Amino acid sequence: MSVSANRIWRQLPEEIRVAACKLFWAEAKGVEKQFLFTSLARAKNMREITVRKTPIERLANWTAASLSLPDQVVDDLLKRYLLHEHRAVIIRFLELLEIPHVDGMIEESFDLATLTKEQVQGAAQSLLGSGDRVGTILYLKYLVLQGGSWAGIEEILPVGE
């Protein structure tokens, strides 16, 4: 079964969705928030100005309860959560592949096309054997969403997790 941002989102425990949404509402810029303000106002049958004045805690809960968000929004929620809560997993994976990075962010000069499917799958397998199982599975699924060099990871993801 193929991985989609919304499928990953729906499979996450509610507390992780809420944590990801809190990060989004605390860190996102006005333009990034605008789409969600509008969507939540429609979904809650409220005026947008009322939603804008809603405390972050409530906005996070409303957003987390939305199990069908646009993929670009879910992608951003997942990325923020992973970088905040599971940066060590990201760094470990990049180091296994000897990818130059700055605190988990791949250097722009690195060409991902130089990675072989076998290298990526081997690093993913190694990462799966590490301690942070939840963070690892989420990160690997997130990479599959990115496609390209990461697509082969889907073949080695544990079924049902």
N, CA, C and O atoms as a DFTB+ gen file, in Angstrom:
644 C
 N C O
     1  1       0.841      -1.170       0.000
     2  2       0.000       0.000       0.000
     3  2       0.890       1.240       0.000
     4  3       1.815       1.342       0.806
     5  1       0.616       2.168      -0.891
     6  2       1.492       3.327      -1.009
     7  2       1.279       4.302       0.151
     8  3       0.216       4.352       0.770
     9  1       2.308       5.053       0.410
    10  2       2.305       6.001       1.509
    11  2       1.822       7.346       0.991
    12  3       2.268       7.807      -0.060
    13  1       0.917       7.971       1.719
    14  2       0.500       9.340       1.405
    15  2       0.574      10.145       2.694
    16  3       0.517       9.591       3.792
    17  1       0.701      11.456       2.547
    18  2       0.813      12.308       3.727
    19  2      -0.403      12.147       4.633
    20  3      -0.260      12.034       5.850
    21  1      -1.594      12.134       4.047
    22  2      -2.791      12.003       4.867
    23  2      -2.914      10.630       5.508
    24  3      -3.422      10.519       6.624
    25  1      -2.465       9.589       4.834
    26  2      -2.497       8.250       5.434
    27  2      -1.582       8.218       6.662
    28  3      -1.956       7.687       7.707
    29  1      -0.387       8.788       6.527
    30  2       0.533       8.856       7.668
    31  2      -0.127       9.640       8.801
    32  3      -0.093       9.215       9.956
    33  1      -0.723      10.779       8.472
    34  2      -1.363      11.654       9.454
    35  2      -2.467      10.916      10.219
    36  3      -2.542      10.991      11.445
    37  1      -3.311      10.211       9.485
    38  2      -4.426       9.495      10.113
    39  2      -3.943       8.355      11.012
    40  3      -4.619       8.003      11.978
    41  1      -2.776       7.774      10.701
    42  2      -2.251       6.661      11.498
    43  2      -1.544       7.122      12.773
    44  3      -1.309       6.323      13.679
    45  1      -1.210       8.395      12.842
    46  2      -0.502       8.898      14.024
    47  2      -1.436       8.947      15.235
    48  3      -2.619       9.263      15.102
    49  1      -0.899       8.636      16.411
    50  2      -1.699       8.805      17.625
    51  2      -2.084      10.287      17.786
    52  3      -1.347      11.178      17.363
    53  1      -3.219      10.526      18.388
    54  2      -3.717      11.897      18.538
    55  2      -2.709      12.812      19.230
    56  3      -2.572      13.976      18.853
    57  1      -1.999      12.294      20.245
    58  2      -1.057      13.159      20.970
    59  2       0.089      13.635      20.068
    60  3       0.602      14.735      20.268
    61  1       0.494      12.837      19.093
    62  2       1.538      13.266      18.166
    63  2       0.973      14.297      17.192
    64  3       1.640      15.281      16.872
    65  1      -0.260      14.074      16.718
    66  2      -0.891      15.070      15.827
    67  2      -1.028      16.410      16.551
    68  3      -0.750      17.461      15.973
    69  1      -1.454      16.373      17.809
    70  2      -1.605      17.612      18.580
    71  2      -0.252      18.297      18.759
    72  3      -0.145      19.512      18.595
    73  1       0.781      17.524      19.094
    74  2       2.125      18.103      19.267
    75  2       2.616      18.741      17.976
    76  3       3.192      19.828      18.000
    77  1       2.392      18.074      16.853
    78  2       2.804      18.622      15.552
    79  2       2.049      19.910      15.253
    80  3       2.629      20.861      14.727
    81  1       0.776      19.949      15.581
    82  2      -0.041      21.141      15.324
    83  2       0.356      22.299      16.227
    84  3       0.357      23.451      15.794
    85  1       0.692      22.006      17.476
    86  2       1.160      23.062      18.384
    87  2       2.425      23.710      17.832
    88  3       2.573      24.931      17.860
    89  1       3.339      22.875      17.329
    90  2       4.564      23.410      16.736
    91  2       4.246      24.298      15.543
    92  3       4.800      25.387      15.396
    93  1       3.345      23.816      14.697
    94  2       2.972      24.600      13.516
    95  2       2.420      25.965      13.925
    96  3       2.892      26.997      13.450
    97  1       1.414      25.968      14.812
    98  2       0.762      27.226      15.172
    99  2       1.716      28.158      15.921
   100  3       1.556      29.377      15.854
   101  1       2.690      27.615      16.624
   102  2       3.654      28.451      17.354
   103  2       4.741      29.015      16.443
   104  3       5.240      30.113      16.686
   105  1       5.116      28.270      15.387
   106  2       6.268      28.652      14.575
   107  2       5.926      29.216      13.196
   108  3       6.703      29.994      12.642
   109  1       4.794      28.841      12.642
   110  2       4.477      29.217      11.260
   111  2       4.287      30.723      11.122
   112  3       3.889      31.409      12.063
   113  1       4.577      31.210       9.940
   114  2       4.407      32.624       9.610
   115  2       2.962      32.860       9.168
   116  3       2.226      31.909       8.906
   117  1       2.568      34.108       9.089
   118  2       1.198      34.474       8.741
   119  2       0.689      33.854       7.454
   120  3      -0.444      33.376       7.402
   121  1       1.507      33.856       6.419
   122  2       1.097      33.310       5.130
   123  2       0.845      31.806       5.250
   124  3      -0.111      31.288       4.672
   125  1       1.695      31.111       5.994
   126  2       1.540      29.669       6.178
   127  2       0.257      29.344       6.945
   128  3      -0.383      28.322       6.698
   129  1      -0.108      30.225       7.878
   130  2      -1.290      30.001       8.701
   131  2      -2.595      30.330       7.971
   132  3      -3.643      29.763       8.281
   133  1      -2.528      31.236       7.012
   134  2      -3.735      31.739       6.365
   135  2      -4.638      30.632       5.845
   136  3      -5.846      30.657       6.079
   137  1      -4.070      29.666       5.148
   138  2      -4.876      28.591       4.571
   139  2      -5.624      27.826       5.658
   140  3      -6.803      27.509       5.502
   141  1      -4.939      27.534       6.754
   142  2      -5.591      26.791       7.835
   143  2      -6.638      27.625       8.562
   144  3      -7.657      27.087       8.994
   145  1      -6.410      28.923       8.704
   146  2      -7.446      29.774       9.294
   147  2      -8.736      29.659       8.483
   148  3      -9.819      29.468       9.036
   149  1      -8.602      29.779       7.178
   150  2      -9.762      29.710       6.291
   151  2     -10.422      28.339       6.360
   152  3     -11.644      28.242       6.474
   153  1      -9.624      27.285       6.292
   154  2     -10.162      25.925       6.330
   155  2     -10.887      25.634       7.644
   156  3     -11.980      25.069       7.645
   157  1     -10.275      26.021       8.752
   158  2     -10.895      25.780      10.055
   159  2     -12.182      26.588      10.220
   160  3     -13.158      26.100      10.792
   161  1     -12.180      27.818       9.721
   162  2     -13.390      28.642       9.808
   163  2     -14.540      27.966       9.068
   164  3     -15.662      27.907       9.571
   165  1     -14.254      27.457       7.872
   166  2     -15.282      26.745       7.110
   167  2     -15.742      25.483       7.840
   168  3     -16.939      25.230       7.977
   169  1     -14.770      24.697       8.304
   170  2     -15.094      23.430       8.957
   171  2     -15.886      23.634      10.248
   172  3     -16.755      22.828      10.582
   173  1     -15.590      24.698      10.962
   174  2     -16.259      24.969      12.236
   175  2     -17.469      25.886      12.073
   176  3     -18.146      26.206      13.051
   177  1     -17.739      26.306      10.840
   178  2     -18.850      27.211      10.537
   179  2     -18.747      28.485      11.397
   180  3     -19.703      28.913      12.043
   181  1     -17.536      29.065      11.369
   182  2     -17.246      30.257      12.153
   183  2     -16.686      31.328      11.225
   184  3     -16.263      31.045      10.104
   185  1     -16.693      32.552      11.714
   186  2     -16.046      33.623      10.958
   187  2     -14.536      33.468      11.108
   188  3     -14.041      33.054      12.156
   189  1     -13.824      33.803      10.053
   190  2     -12.366      33.652      10.086
   191  2     -11.733      34.501      11.179
   192  3     -10.759      34.075      11.801
   193  1     -12.259      35.674      11.420
   194  2     -11.701      36.545      12.457
   195  2     -11.790      35.882      13.836
   196  3     -10.905      36.057      14.674
   197  1     -12.857      35.127      14.062
   198  2     -13.011      34.404      15.333
   199  2     -11.940      33.321      15.455
   200  3     -11.352      33.135      16.521
   201  1     -11.695      32.619      14.368
   202  2     -10.671      31.569      14.375
   203  2      -9.301      32.190      14.623
   204  3      -8.494      31.629      15.365
   205  1      -9.032      33.329      14.019
   206  2      -7.735      33.997      14.209
   207  2      -7.478      34.370      15.669
   208  3      -6.330      34.410      16.110
   209  1      -8.542      34.639      16.411
   210  2      -8.405      35.046      17.814
   211  2      -8.403      33.855      18.775
   212  3      -8.278      34.028      19.987
   213  1      -8.542      32.668      18.234
   214  2      -8.592      31.457      19.056
   215  2      -7.201      31.131      19.601
   216  3      -6.213      31.250      18.876
   217  1      -7.110      30.720      20.868
   218  2      -5.806      30.357      21.445
   219  2      -5.159      29.189      20.692
   220  3      -5.848      28.339      20.129
   221  1      -3.827      29.165      20.695
   222  2      -3.055      28.138      19.982
   223  2      -3.472      26.732      20.405
   224  3      -3.585      25.841      19.563
   225  1      -3.697      26.529      21.677
   226  2      -4.078      25.199      22.175
   227  2      -5.328      24.681      21.459
   228  3      -5.373      23.528      21.029
   229  1      -6.324      25.529      21.339
   230  2      -7.571      25.122      20.680
   231  2      -7.356      24.943      19.173
   232  3      -7.878      24.001      18.577
   233  1      -6.584      25.851      18.558
   234  2      -6.285      25.703      17.125
   235  2      -5.564      24.383      16.858
   236  3      -5.850      23.692      15.880
   237  1      -4.629      24.046      17.741
   238  2      -3.880      22.790      17.591
   239  2      -4.823      21.596      17.681
   240  3      -4.718      20.662      16.886
   241  1      -5.727      21.619      18.627
   242  2      -6.677      20.515      18.778
   243  2      -7.605      20.413      17.572
   244  3      -7.879      19.313      17.093
   245  1      -8.086      21.541      17.083
   246  2      -8.958      21.528      15.908
   247  2      -8.219      20.974      14.689
   248  3      -8.755      20.157      13.941
   249  1      -6.985      21.433      14.506
   250  2      -6.200      20.986      13.351
   251  2      -5.889      19.499      13.467
   252  3      -6.003      18.762      12.487
   253  1      -5.498      19.056      14.655
   254  2      -5.160      17.643      14.866
   255  2      -6.364      16.743      14.622
   256  3      -6.208      15.605      14.177
   257  1      -7.551      17.238      14.907
   258  2      -8.766      16.447      14.716
   259  2      -9.152      16.343      13.237
   260  3      -9.947      15.484      12.857
   261  1      -8.588      17.219      12.413
   262  2      -8.865      17.192      10.973
   263  2      -8.049      16.062      10.352
   264  3      -6.827      16.159      10.237
   265  1      -8.718      15.016       9.964
   266  2      -8.008      13.850       9.433
   267  2      -7.860      13.891       7.921
   268  3      -7.388      12.928       7.318
   269  1      -8.256      14.985       7.310
   270  2      -8.078      15.127       5.865
   271  2      -7.686      16.572       5.563
   272  3      -8.530      17.421       5.275
   273  1      -6.406      16.816       5.638
   274  2      -5.849      18.137       5.339
   275  2      -5.140      18.063       3.993
   276  3      -4.786      16.971       3.547
   277  1      -4.927      19.196       3.340
   278  2      -4.149      19.165       2.099
   279  2      -2.752      18.586       2.350
   280  3      -2.132      18.851       3.380
   281  1      -2.272      17.793       1.392
   282  2      -0.969      17.131       1.562
   283  2       0.149      18.104       1.889
   284  3       1.025      17.782       2.691
   285  1       0.139      19.296       1.283
   286  2       1.215      20.257       1.553
   287  2       1.205      20.697       3.013
   288  3       2.265      20.931       3.593
   289  1       0.024      20.812       3.611
   290  2      -0.083      21.189       5.019
   291  2       0.417      20.050       5.896
   292  3       1.189      20.270       6.829
   293  1      -0.026      18.829       5.594
   294  2       0.406      17.669       6.372
   295  2       1.916      17.496       6.251
   296  3       2.582      17.188       7.239
   297  1       2.460      17.689       5.060
   298  2       3.902      17.589       4.860
   299  2       4.636      18.564       5.782
   300  3       5.631      18.202       6.410
   301  1       4.146      19.785       5.857
   302  2       4.768      20.785       6.719
   303  2       4.629      20.407       8.194
   304  3       5.579      20.563       8.961
   305  1       3.468      19.915       8.598
   306  2       3.268      19.491       9.979
   307  2       4.235      18.373      10.353
   308  3       4.854      18.399      11.417
   309  1       4.355      17.388       9.460
   310  2       5.254      16.260       9.718
   311  2       6.710      16.710       9.786
   312  3       7.455      16.300      10.677
   313  1       7.109      17.557       8.836
   314  2       8.500      18.030       8.804
   315  2       8.856      18.789      10.080
   316  3       9.898      18.538      10.685
   317  1       7.998      19.707      10.483
   318  2       8.262      20.471      11.705
   319  2       8.368      19.542      12.920
   320  3       9.268      19.685      13.748
   321  1       7.444      18.600      13.010
   322  2       7.445      17.672      14.144
   323  2       8.725      16.831      14.156
   324  3       9.369      16.696      15.197
   325  1       9.088      16.274      13.017
   326  2      10.291      15.444      12.946
   327  2      11.542      16.234      13.313
   328  3      12.383      15.747      14.069
   329  1      11.671      17.444      12.787
   330  2      12.852      18.247      13.087
   331  2      12.908      18.655      14.561
   332  3      13.992      18.804      15.125
   333  1      11.774      18.828      15.164
   334  2      11.747      19.234      16.561
   335  2      11.898      18.054      17.519
   336  3      12.657      18.127      18.486
   337  1      11.177      16.974      17.249
   338  2      11.123      15.858      18.194
   339  2      12.062      14.690      17.876
   340  3      12.425      13.929      18.772
   341  1      12.452      14.546      16.620
   342  2      13.242      13.368      16.227
   343  2      14.471      13.739      15.384
   344  3      14.876      12.987      14.498
   345  1      15.039      14.879      15.666
   346  2      16.212      15.329      14.909
   347  2      17.358      14.320      15.017
   348  3      18.109      14.143      14.058
   349  1      17.505      13.663      16.153
   350  2      18.580      12.672      16.324
   351  2      18.439      11.519      15.336
   352  3      19.442      11.001      14.846
   353  1      17.210      11.112      15.037
   354  2      16.966      10.053      14.054
   355  2      17.415      10.524      12.673
   356  3      18.068       9.787      11.935
   357  1      17.058      11.749      12.340
   358  2      17.424      12.312      11.038
   359  2      18.938      12.367      10.901
   360  3      19.496      11.945       9.888
   361  1      19.589      12.886      11.916
   362  2      21.051      13.005      11.881
   363  2      21.698      11.627      11.759
   364  3      22.634      11.451      10.980
   365  1      21.218      10.673      12.504
   366  2      21.772       9.304      12.440
   367  2      21.649       8.743      11.027
   368  3      22.597       8.153      10.510
   369  1      20.497       8.920      10.404
   370  2      20.276       8.407       9.050
   371  2      21.231       9.076       8.055
   372  3      21.844       8.400       7.228
   373  1      21.351      10.379       8.137
   374  2      22.242      11.100       7.225
   375  2      23.697      10.684       7.437
   376  3      24.462      10.587       6.477
   377  1      24.076      10.440       8.675
   378  2      25.436      10.001       8.950
   379  2      25.678       8.581       8.444
   380  3      26.771       8.274       7.969
   381  1      24.677       7.719       8.539
   382  2      24.813       6.364       7.993
   383  2      25.084       6.409       6.489
   384  3      25.826       5.585       5.955
   385  1      24.474       7.382       5.821
   386  2      24.649       7.527       4.374
   387  2      25.813       8.460       4.008
   388  3      26.104       8.678       2.832
   389  1      26.466       9.001       5.032
   390  2      27.572       9.945       4.834
   391  2      27.142      11.142       3.995
   392  3      27.872      11.595       3.113
   393  1      25.953      11.642       4.284
   394  2      25.422      12.819       3.600
   395  2      25.796      14.048       4.427
   396  3      25.491      14.115       5.618
   397  1      26.461      15.025       3.790
   398  2      26.811      16.241       4.526
   399  2      25.539      17.007       4.915
   400  3      24.626      17.184       4.108
   401  1      25.511      17.450       6.165
   402  2      24.322      18.152       6.662
   403  2      24.719      19.130       7.749
   404  3      25.818      19.067       8.301
   405  1      23.806      20.030       8.042
   406  2      23.966      20.944       9.155
   407  2      22.769      20.707      10.077
   408  3      21.645      21.108       9.777
   409  1      23.035      20.057      11.189
   410  2      22.011      19.772      12.184
   411  2      20.772      19.094      11.587
   412  3      19.639      19.412      11.946
   413  1      21.015      18.158      10.672
   414  2      19.932      17.382      10.082
   415  2      19.385      17.919       8.778
   416  3      18.544      17.274       8.151
   417  1      19.840      19.078       8.360
   418  2      19.403      19.664       7.093
   419  2      20.488      19.399       6.040
   420  3      21.624      19.852       6.182
   421  1      20.127      18.667       4.994
   422  2      21.088      18.266       3.961
   423  2      21.646      19.500       3.254
   424  3      20.907      20.411       2.879
   425  1      22.961      19.503       3.082
   426  2      23.594      20.610       2.373
   427  2      23.117      20.621       0.925
   428  3      23.042      19.575       0.280
   429  1      22.796      21.804       0.422
   430  2      22.245      21.951      -0.922
   431  2      23.162      21.415      -2.010
   432  3      22.688      20.989      -3.064
   433  1      24.449      21.429      -1.772
   434  2      25.397      20.985      -2.792
   435  2      25.412      19.467      -2.971
   436  3      25.965      18.968      -3.951
   437  1      24.808      18.724      -2.028
   438  2      24.825      17.272      -2.130
   439  2      23.795      16.793      -3.146
   440  3      22.643      17.227      -3.128
   441  1      24.219      15.894      -4.033
   442  2      23.335      15.350      -5.064
   443  2      22.781      14.012      -4.594
   444  3      23.501      13.015      -4.541
   445  1      21.500      14.001      -4.256
   446  2      20.868      12.774      -3.766
   447  2      20.888      11.658      -4.799
   448  3      20.813      10.482      -4.446
   449  1      20.989      12.018      -6.063
   450  2      21.012      11.015      -7.135
   451  2      22.242      10.124      -7.062
   452  3      22.276       9.073      -7.702
   453  1      23.255      10.520      -6.295
   454  2      24.460       9.694      -6.167
   455  2      24.232       8.497      -5.239
   456  3      25.049       7.578      -5.192
   457  1      23.125       8.514      -4.508
   458  2      22.825       7.407      -3.597
   459  2      22.193       6.250      -4.363
   460  3      21.347       6.460      -5.232
   461  1      22.606       5.039      -4.039
   462  2      21.991       3.868      -4.662
   463  2      20.827       3.402      -3.791
   464  3      20.764       3.696      -2.597
   465  1      19.929       2.685      -4.405
   466  2      18.788       2.128      -3.686
   467  2      19.274       1.241      -2.540
   468  3      18.711       1.261      -1.446
   469  1      20.324       0.463      -2.803
   470  2      20.866      -0.441      -1.794
   471  2      21.427       0.326      -0.594
   472  3      21.231      -0.082       0.551
   473  1      22.125       1.435      -0.855
   474  2      22.667       2.250       0.232
   475  2      21.537       2.798       1.106
   476  3      21.594       2.731       2.334
   477  1      20.520       3.337       0.454
   478  2      19.407       3.940       1.180
   479  2      18.664       2.880       1.989
   480  3      18.343       3.099       3.157
   481  1      18.393       1.742       1.374
   482  2      17.688       0.674       2.093
   483  2      18.525       0.123       3.240
   484  3      17.987      -0.191       4.302
   485  1      19.829       0.002       3.042
   486  2      20.712      -0.487       4.102
   487  2      20.725       0.455       5.303
   488  3      20.669       0.016       6.451
   489  1      20.800       1.757       5.021
   490  2      20.782       2.740       6.109
   491  2      19.425       2.721       6.813
   492  3      19.354       2.844       8.036
   493  1      18.366       2.569       6.049
   494  2      17.021       2.515       6.638
   495  2      16.879       1.281       7.528
   496  3      16.318       1.360       8.621
   497  1      17.385       0.147       7.060
   498  2      17.342      -1.091       7.874
   499  2      18.117      -0.895       9.168
   500  3      17.656      -1.289      10.239
   501  1      19.276      -0.296       9.072
   502  2      20.092      -0.039      10.254
   503  2      19.361       0.880      11.227
   504  3      19.380       0.662      12.438
   505  1      18.726       1.896      10.688
   506  2      17.990       2.844      11.514
   507  2      16.812       2.158      12.215
   508  3      16.504       2.466      13.367
   509  1      16.165       1.238      11.521
   510  2      15.032       0.507      12.109
   511  2      15.451      -0.302      13.327
   512  3      14.629      -0.581      14.200
   513  1      16.717      -0.680      13.392
   514  2      17.224      -1.438      14.531
   515  2      17.631      -0.561      15.695
   516  3      18.065      -1.070      16.729
   517  1      17.502       0.747      15.549
   518  2      17.916       1.661      16.613
   519  2      16.799       1.857      17.628
   520  3      15.738       1.242      17.514
   521  1      17.030       2.702      18.609
   522  2      16.124       2.855      19.742
   523  2      14.791       3.546      19.505
   524  3      13.778       3.100      20.044
   525  1      14.752       4.599      18.732
   526  2      13.533       5.395      18.571
   527  2      12.684       4.839      17.435
   528  3      12.705       5.364      16.321
   529  1      11.943       3.785      17.718
   530  2      11.158       3.084      16.691
   531  2      10.070       3.982      16.090
   532  3       9.908       4.023      14.870
   533  1       9.330       4.696      16.934
   534  2       8.240       5.556      16.453
   535  2       8.791       6.661      15.551
   536  3       8.280       6.893      14.455
   537  1       9.829       7.331      16.020
   538  2      10.435       8.405      15.234
   539  2      11.038       7.889      13.943
   540  3      10.951       8.548      12.907
   541  1      11.651       6.709      13.999
   542  2      12.266       6.115      12.814
   543  2      11.228       5.779      11.758
   544  3      11.395       6.131      10.590
   545  1      10.163       5.105      12.155
   546  2       9.110       4.732      11.198
   547  2       8.505       5.979      10.580
   548  3       8.308       6.036       9.366
   549  1       8.206       6.979      11.403
   550  2       7.615       8.222      10.894
   551  2       8.566       8.911       9.919
   552  3       8.142       9.369       8.858
   553  1       9.844       8.986      10.273
   554  2      10.825       9.639       9.401
   555  2      10.968       8.892       8.076
   556  3      11.004       9.515       7.015
   557  1      11.049       7.583       8.131
   558  2      11.200       6.808       6.889
   559  2       9.963       6.952       5.998
   560  3      10.088       7.054       4.778
   561  1       8.788       6.962       6.594
   562  2       7.570       7.183       5.803
   563  2       7.584       8.582       5.187
   564  3       7.177       8.768       4.041
   565  1       8.052       9.553       5.952
   566  2       8.145      10.924       5.447
   567  2       9.098      10.983       4.250
   568  3       8.814      11.656       3.259
   569  1      10.220      10.281       4.345
   570  2      11.164      10.252       3.225
   571  2      10.535       9.635       1.982
   572  3      10.752      10.122       0.872
   573  1       9.764       8.574       2.154
   574  2       9.094       7.936       1.019
   575  2       8.206       8.963       0.306
   576  3       8.129       8.971      -0.923
   577  1       7.536       9.827       1.076
   578  2       6.692      10.874       0.476
   579  2       7.493      11.787      -0.441
   580  3       6.967      12.306      -1.426
   581  1       8.766      11.980      -0.115
   582  2       9.605      12.879      -0.896
   583  2       9.993      12.285      -2.247
   584  3      10.401      13.009      -3.155
   585  1       9.863      10.962      -2.375
   586  2      10.155      10.294      -3.646
   587  2      11.634      10.303      -3.978
   588  3      12.481      10.389      -3.088
   589  1      11.936      10.216      -5.252
   590  2      13.322      10.228      -5.715
   591  2      14.147       9.120      -5.099
   592  3      13.745       7.957      -5.103
   593  1      15.293       9.479      -4.574
   594  2      16.226       8.518      -3.991
   595  2      15.644       7.776      -2.798
   596  3      16.126       6.702      -2.439
   597  1      14.609       8.342      -2.179
   598  2      14.042       7.755      -0.972
   599  2      12.935       6.741      -1.262
   600  3      12.517       6.024      -0.353
   601  1      12.458       6.665      -2.481
   602  2      11.306       5.818      -2.813
   603  2      11.511       4.350      -2.443
   604  3      10.556       3.682      -2.045
   605  1      12.723       3.840      -2.563
   606  2      13.002       2.433      -2.270
   607  2      12.812       2.048      -0.814
   608  3      12.735       0.863      -0.490
   609  1      12.734       3.041       0.067
   610  2      12.539       2.754       1.488
   611  2      11.200       2.061       1.710
   612  3      11.068       1.242       2.620
   613  1      10.212       2.383       0.889
   614  2       8.875       1.813       1.082
   615  2       8.911       0.285       1.056
   616  3       8.122      -0.370       1.736
   617  1       9.823      -0.276       0.274
   618  2       9.927      -1.732       0.156
   619  2      10.351      -2.416       1.456
   620  3      10.049      -3.589       1.674
   621  1      11.051      -1.677       2.314
   622  2      11.556      -2.295       3.547
   623  2      10.823      -1.825       4.811
   624  3      11.171      -2.235       5.918
   625  1       9.820      -0.974       4.647
   626  2       9.058      -0.528       5.806
   627  2       8.265      -1.693       6.391
   628  3       7.676      -2.478       5.648
   629  1       8.249      -1.810       7.711
   630  2       7.467      -2.885       8.329
   631  2       5.973      -2.701       8.022
   632  3       5.457      -1.584       8.074
   633  1       5.307      -3.769       7.712
   634  2       3.879      -3.724       7.405
   635  2       3.092      -3.505       8.698
   636  3       3.371      -4.130       9.721
   637  1       2.117      -2.617       8.637
   638  2       1.253      -2.393       9.784
   639  2       1.768      -1.408      10.811
   640  3       1.116      -1.201      11.835
   641  1       2.903      -0.799      10.575
   642  2       3.407       0.199      11.543
   643  2       3.313       1.582      10.960
   644  3       3.685       2.555      11.615
